[in-house]
Amino acid sequence: MPEPTLELQQRIEQLRQQIQKASYAYYVLDNPIMEDSVYDRLYRELQQLEQEHPQFITPDSPTQRVGEKPATQFQTVRHNIPLYSLENAFNLEEFSQWQDRWQRIVSTPNFEYVTELKIDGSALALTYKNGLLVRGATRGDGIEGEEITQNVRTIRAIPLRLNLENPPPLVEVRGEAFLGLEVFAKMNQERSQSGEAELANPRNAAAGTLRHLDSRIVAQRRLDFFAYTLQIPGVDDDDIAHTQSQSLELLQEMGFKVNPNRTLCQSLEAVESYYNEWDVRRKDLPYMTDGVVVKINTIALQKQLGFTQKFPRWAIALKYPAEEAPTQIEAVTVQV
Ligand SMILES: CC(C)(CNC(=O)c1ccc(Oc2ccccc2)cc1)c1ccc2c(N)nc(N)nc2n1
């Protein structure tokens, strides 16, 4: 076997960049730039070269998304930063009461909310070391979750490497993993054809898929992901971004898929119109939502308000009425 030449390494790097660019356009920007047949040919060439020269394989190579052997179990890991859940408001009256509560604590007249869609999926905590994805974990109880890195790596909307020149030593990203409605319907069709019980909803299907021990099965399920929180431990949140909306833009620049249907609101009425607008428009979205999330936009104000034992005081979920009565099986997330 001739010594691998420099141009071989350059060819491998070139293939990686072309494949990564096409994958980002397709899975994050939802805007394909390459025919599938061309993508497959480039991918096969890269796989071939890496098999011939495994010393050139890097953890962020697109070929490293699907693991080989199934896991036997998942480890429990402690989140570097706790994952808080959201207080719920079930109507605008409750939202208005929440607004009055925090306005009593901070006397600031000119507040601003960022309103985001609440995706009906399963929360994920992602950890990047020097820009490389090193861990993916389920929310668990917010303090500890299950380490499911191999499964998280199969989610093509999640970058294996941050798009940053000099990445900080540690970056924590939170978001929602979900199954699109089309993928969910196809999954249930396959399950009913093979005599398995259909799953009640895409949230259950996503949570169950994330806990599948065989990442090759997970890769076939085509999970998707929207990021919504960026943290750089050791760096003051206010220095990363002054507002939640800037933080979402940063996440996009770093290579994450961030839900585009977010708005800035300066009043309760503006929040109400966003909530009512998306109660109608969400029926045309290719994924399930179960509410909107309203966050005080200014990070300095978020810090002033802080957290209760369970929730941030500066954010609330404004839920839509549930479509189907939750059944008992929803309580338990099983591998599906
Ligand atoms: C607001 C937050 C709870 C995330 N934020 C955090 O988890 C979080 C955690 C520690 C933070 O700061 C700390 C840092 C160190 C120690 C303690 C707190 C700040 C935010 C949340 C939860 C669920 C969401 C959801 N389903 N959809 C959208 N669109 N947004 C959501 N946002």
The ligand as a Gaussian input file, in Angstrom:
#p B3LYP/6-31G(d) Opt

LIG

0 1
 C      -36.021000      28.615000      29.112000
 C      -35.797000      27.101000      29.090000
 C      -36.007000      26.541000      30.484000
 C      -34.346000      26.780000      28.625000
 N      -33.349000      27.412000      29.499000
 C      -32.586000      26.673000      30.343000
 O      -32.676000      25.467000      30.427000
 C      -31.597000      27.405000      31.181000
 C      -30.885000      26.693000      32.110000
 C      -29.982000      27.385000      32.925000
 C      -29.801000      28.741000      32.776000
 O      -28.907000      29.467000      33.562000
 C      -28.210000      28.835000      34.581000
 C      -26.851000      28.608000      34.399000
 C      -26.143000      27.985000      35.415000
 C      -26.790000      27.563000      36.598000
 C      -28.178000      27.787000      36.730000
 C      -28.893000      28.440000      35.741000
 C      -30.505000      29.440000      31.818000
 C      -31.418000      28.761000      31.004000
 C      -36.690000      26.439000      28.063000
 C      -37.241000      25.184000      28.313000
 C      -38.025000      24.572000      27.329000
 C      -38.222000      25.232000      26.101000
 C      -38.990000      24.694000      25.020000
 N      -39.593000      23.497000      25.113000
 N      -39.114000      25.390000      23.877000
 C      -38.520000      26.589000      23.746000
 N      -38.667000      27.258000      22.585000
 N      -37.776000      27.157000      24.735000
 C      -37.615000      26.492000      25.904000
 N      -36.859000      27.073000      26.875000

